[in-house]
Amino acid sequence: MANTASARKRIRQTAIRNERNRARRSRVGTFLTKVEKAIASGDQAAAKAAFQDAQPEMQRAATKGVLHLNTVSRKLSRLSARIKALGAAAQG
């Protein structure tokens, strides 16, 4: 149990930050799920639109320190490649 005022304040701050970060991580997951569903459906236009919505949310999570920047970059790169492959599969 925290004995000092600063320790009690730190506990309050940590709880608030934890809740905020959990919400942000959950939000990113929701956007990723939408992109995955669009890719699975095979609709490149829908996948691109979902990707455009997910991208700033993921970058924001990286900026806030919820996710590592390299993790976000890797995920975006792989999603982008999969969406691009949808177009190539449709043409060829």
C-alpha positions in Angstrom: 0.0 0.0 0.0 1.3 3.5 -0.9 2.3 5.5 2.1 3.3 8.8 0.6 1.1 11.3 -1.2 3.3 11.1 -4.3 3.0 7.3 -4.4 -0.8 7.6 -4.1 -0.8 10.1 -6.9 1.4 7.8 -9.0 -1.1 4.9 -8.5 -4.0 7.2 -9.7 -2.0 8.3 -12.8 -1.0 4.7 -13.6 -4.7 3.6 -13.4 -5.8 6.4 -15.7 -3.0 5.8 -18.2 -3.6 2.0 -18.2 -7.3 2.5 -19.0 -6.5 5.0 -21.8 -3.9 2.7 -23.3 -6.2 -0.3 -23.2 -8.9 1.6 -25.0 -6.4 2.8 -27.6 -5.0 -0.7 -28.2 -8.6 -2.1 -28.4 -9.5 0.6 -31.0 -6.4 -0.3 -33.1 -7.5 -4.0 -33.0 -11.0 -3.1 -34.2 -9.6 -1.2 -37.2 -7.2 -4.1 -38.0 -10.1 -6.5 -37.9 -12.0 -4.4 -40.4 -9.0 -4.5 -42.7 -8.6 -8.2 -42.3 -12.3 -8.8 -43.1 -12.1 -6.6 -46.2 -9.0 -8.5 -47.4 -10.7 -11.8 -46.8 -13.7 -10.7 -48.8 -11.4 -10.1 -51.7 -12.7 -6.6 -52.3 -9.6 -4.4 -52.9 -11.5 -1.1 -52.8 -13.0 -1.9 -49.4 -9.7 -3.1 -48.1 -8.0 0.1 -49.3 -10.7 2.2 -47.6 -10.4 0.2 -44.3 -6.6 0.5 -44.5 -6.8 4.3 -44.9 -8.9 4.4 -41.8 -6.6 2.1 -39.8 -3.4 3.8 -40.7 -3.7 7.0 -38.7 -5.1 5.2 -35.7 -2.1 2.8 -35.7 0.4 5.7 -36.1 -1.3 7.5 -33.2 -0.9 4.5 -31.0 2.8 4.4 -31.9 3.2 8.1 -31.2 1.6 7.7 -27.8 3.8 4.8 -26.9 1.1 2.2 -26.8 2.6 0.2 -29.6 6.2 0.3 -30.8 6.8 2.3 -34.0 8.6 -0.7 -35.7 5.6 -3.0 -34.9 3.2 -0.5 -36.5 5.4 -0.1 -39.5 5.8 -3.8 -40.0 2.0 -4.4 -39.7 1.2 -1.6 -42.1 3.7 -2.8 -44.6 2.4 -6.3 -44.6 -1.2 -5.2 -44.8 -0.4 -2.9 -47.7 1.4 -5.8 -49.5 -1.6 -8.1 -49.0 -4.0 -5.4 -50.4 -1.7 -4.8 -53.3 -1.7 -8.6 -54.0 -5.5 -8.5 -54.2 -5.3 -6.2 -57.2 -2.7 -8.4 -58.8 -4.8 -11.5 -58.3 -7.8 -9.8 -59.8 -5.9 -8.8 -62.9 -3.9 -11.9 -63.5 
